[in-house]
Amino acid sequence: MSVTEKPTLAIIIGSIRPDRFGPTPASWLAEEAQLHGSFDVDLIDLGDYALPMELAGDDPAATPPAGVLRLGERLAAADAFVLVTPVYN
């Protein structure tokens, strides 16, 4: 990141449930961060990626699934992270 570039803030919606509330506060936070003007904001919805419930066990040479690779590239581009997580009773 150069001195003139803004840092990228990744806001991650940490639930993939169909009836989740996470997109609401995450979207609000993204709007507020954009209004602040000090960040380039990347709102990341984990529901947009075909993520497996488990990664390949003990084989470090195994190629991760495509969704994991795509998400990893997007996360690698960020300088800071906010994870919006659900609370379940």
N, C-alpha and C positions, 0 to 999 in steps of 0.2 A: 504494500500500500504506500503510495507516495504521500508527501506532506499535503498536497492539495486534494487528495481523495478523501471522501467521507468513509468512515468505517461502516461495514455492512453488519446490520443487526438481524439475525435470524430469529424469528418468533415461531416456535414450533407448537402446533396443536397436538398434544400428546395422547389423544384418545381417538380410536377409530370406530367406536360404537355408533350405530345408526341414530340414536336419539340423544347424542351428546350435546352438551352446552358449550364446550370449549371454543368453538369458532366465534362465539359472541364476545367473550372477553379478549380473545386473541386479536380479533379484528379491531376492537376498540383500542387496544394497546398499539397495534400497527399504525392506526390513524394518528394517535397521540405522538408516537415516535416520529412519524413523517412531519407532523406540524412543528415539532421541536426543531427539525431541520438539521440536526447534527449527524444523522444516520441515513444510509441507504437501507431501506427495510425490505426484508424478504420474508413473507408469511408462508410458512411451510406446513402443509396439512399431511400428516402421515397417512391419512386415508387415501391420498392420491398415489400411493406406492403399493405395489404388490409385495408386501414384506412377509417373510415366513415367520411362523411362530417360534421356530428355532433355527439357528444356523448349523451348518454341517459341523458335526462333533469335533473330533480331534485332528482333522486333516487341515493343517495350515495352508497347504497348497491348493485346497479346493477353491474354485472360483465362486465367489458369492453370487447370489441371484441378481438379475438385472435391476430389480427395484432397489436392492441394497446398494449397488454400485451407483445408480442415479442419485439416490439420496445422499450418499457419501460425497459425491462431487459437489452437490449443492451446499452441504454442511461445510465442506472444506473451503468454500469461497467466503464464509462468514468470519467476522472478527469477534463477534460477541453473540451470545445466545440467551434467549428467554424461553423456558419450557413451560407451557400452560398445561397443567396436569389436573385431572379430575380427582375429586374426593368421593369415595363411595362409603356408604354406611354399612 
